[in-house]
Structures are given as structure tokens and as C-alpha cells.
Amino acid sequence: MERILIFIKHHFGGLWLIIDWGNGILFRCLYKSKKQEVLRSVLSGEESTSLIYRELHPSDIQSLKDLIESQPPDDLTYFSPHDFDLETLHAQIKKPAFLMMGSFDDENLVGYFFLRFFANKKCFVGRLIDRDHRGQGIGSVMNTIMYETAWNMGFRCLSTISRNNKAVMGAHAKNPTMLILKELQNDYLLVEFVRK
């Protein structure tokens, strides 16, 4: 099923928009209140860190666009969960099945991470950390928030990773929660993060 959805997303944009719209309606009906309850609980466990981790608001969209545009182009080669123009970002944050979160150092957005939920109890995760804030443990906290949110909602937590993305492959090399499920086209892997 995941392979089919990935293929549709990348080859049949119009059909993908219909699937995304229908999934959003179904997700809102079935899981909206559960998502908010779980997210509050998971985020409250991260209050002791020096950064603030929270759900993004529409007022954060310009900061998100600035964060993305300030990264080296090579860092975005394998990071394309959606387009990054303001119109798309404003539309994305309104989608009930797409949870956009950020890591903040004071008022500055230094990391972006998300969960894309599907009503069949699977979700895809992804993250981007500002180049000047890498190697500080931010990614580990983001992972914990994403995984725990998915798991505590009863969802499988998935991602697609390019074998050519050396940074991400290296970051996950020692990730004890990651299992490789399938080989996909163009040297991509479908992976699942499982609770140990």
C-alpha cells in the first residue's frame, strides 16, 4: 500500500490531491481529538530541554520558509515532503492529517519536523535541522516526539530514505528503532521506526 501511495504522489499529482483531501476528512473525524491529547502529553515531556518544541502556527510560516531557504541546496535534495512556497506552506498547515512542528531557540525556528498521518493508522515522518544547529541532539528530541506521537496514537511510524543521502543514513545507522521494510525505486528504502 505504501509503495502505491508513494508512486501516486510522485506521478499522479491530481489523484494524490484527491486522496490527500479524502484522507484529511477521514483523519479529522477519527483522530483529531486523540492527536491533540497525545501531542500535549508528548510535548510536556520535552519541557526540560533548552529549546522549545511545539506545533507550528500560521504565524510561523514565514519563519519556516526562511529556515528552509537558508539551508544549502544539497540539504534539500532528499527533503521534499511538500513545496516550500508561502502559499503551499499556508495550505499545508491547515491540513488535519499533517502535523507540522518546530524547534525554537528563543524566538528563532531552528528545526522543522512533521508527521503525515493516513487514516489506515500509518504515518510518515521527516525532519530538517538548521545547518548551524546540527550535532546538538535536536534530531534525537525530534525523533522522540515524532515516534512517541505516532506510537501513542496507535499508528505505525514510517519514512522513506535515500541510500544516497549519506547524512540521514549515517544518522540512522545506530537508530535501534529503525527496521528496513522494503527496497523502493531509485535507491530509496521504506523504513519503520518501532518501539523497543
VENPEQUI-V7592 format. One record per residue. N is the residue number from 1. RES is the residue in one small letter. SS is DSSP state (alpha for helix, beta for strand, coil for the rest). Layout:
n	res	ss
N	RES	SS
N	RES	SS
This chain:
n	res	ss
1	m	coil
2	e	alpha
3	r	alpha
4	i	alpha
5	l	alpha
6	i	alpha
7	f	alpha
8	i	alpha
9	k	alpha
10	h	alpha
11	h	alpha
12	f	coil
13	g	alpha
14	g	alpha
15	l	alpha
16	w	alpha
17	l	alpha
18	i	alpha
19	i	alpha
20	d	alpha
21	w	alpha
22	g	alpha
23	n	alpha
24	g	alpha
25	i	alpha
26	l	alpha
27	f	alpha
28	r	alpha
29	c	alpha
30	l	alpha
31	y	alpha
32	k	alpha
33	s	alpha
34	k	alpha
35	k	alpha
36	q	alpha
37	e	alpha
38	v	alpha
39	l	alpha
40	r	alpha
41	s	alpha
42	v	alpha
43	l	alpha
44	s	alpha
45	g	coil
46	e	coil
47	e	coil
48	s	coil
49	t	coil
50	s	coil
51	l	coil
52	i	beta
53	y	beta
54	r	beta
55	e	beta
56	l	coil
57	h	coil
58	p	alpha
59	s	alpha
60	d	alpha
61	i	alpha
62	q	alpha
63	s	alpha
64	l	alpha
65	k	alpha
66	d	alpha
67	l	alpha
68	i	alpha
69	e	alpha
70	s	coil
71	q	coil
72	p	coil
73	p	alpha
74	d	alpha
75	d	alpha
76	l	alpha
77	t	coil
78	y	coil
79	f	coil
80	s	coil
81	p	coil
82	h	coil
83	d	coil
84	f	coil
85	d	coil
86	l	alpha
87	e	alpha
88	t	alpha
89	l	alpha
90	h	alpha
91	a	alpha
92	q	alpha
93	i	alpha
94	k	coil
95	k	coil
96	p	coil
97	a	coil
98	f	beta
99	l	beta
100	m	beta
101	m	beta
102	g	beta
103	s	beta
104	f	beta
105	d	beta
106	d	coil
107	e	coil
108	n	beta
109	l	beta
110	v	beta
111	g	beta
112	y	beta
113	f	beta
114	f	beta
115	l	beta
116	r	beta
117	f	beta
118	f	beta
119	a	coil
120	n	coil
121	k	coil
122	k	beta
123	c	beta
124	f	beta
125	v	beta
126	g	beta
127	r	beta
128	l	beta
129	i	beta
130	d	coil
131	r	alpha
132	d	alpha
133	h	alpha
134	r	coil
135	g	coil
136	q	coil
137	g	coil
138	i	alpha
139	g	alpha
140	s	alpha
141	v	alpha
142	m	alpha
143	n	alpha
144	t	alpha
145	i	alpha
146	m	alpha
147	y	alpha
148	e	alpha
149	t	alpha
150	a	alpha
151	w	alpha
152	n	alpha
153	m	coil
154	g	coil
155	f	coil
156	r	beta
157	c	beta
158	l	beta
159	s	beta
160	t	beta
161	i	beta
162	s	beta
163	r	coil
164	n	coil
165	n	coil
166	k	alpha
167	a	alpha
168	v	alpha
169	m	alpha
170	g	alpha
171	a	alpha
172	h	alpha
173	a	coil
174	k	coil
175	n	coil
176	p	coil
177	t	coil
178	m	beta
179	l	beta
180	i	beta
181	l	beta
182	k	beta
183	e	beta
184	l	coil
185	q	alpha
186	n	alpha
187	d	alpha
188	y	beta
189	l	beta
190	l	beta
191	v	beta
192	e	beta
193	f	beta
194	v	coil
195	r	coil
196	k	coil
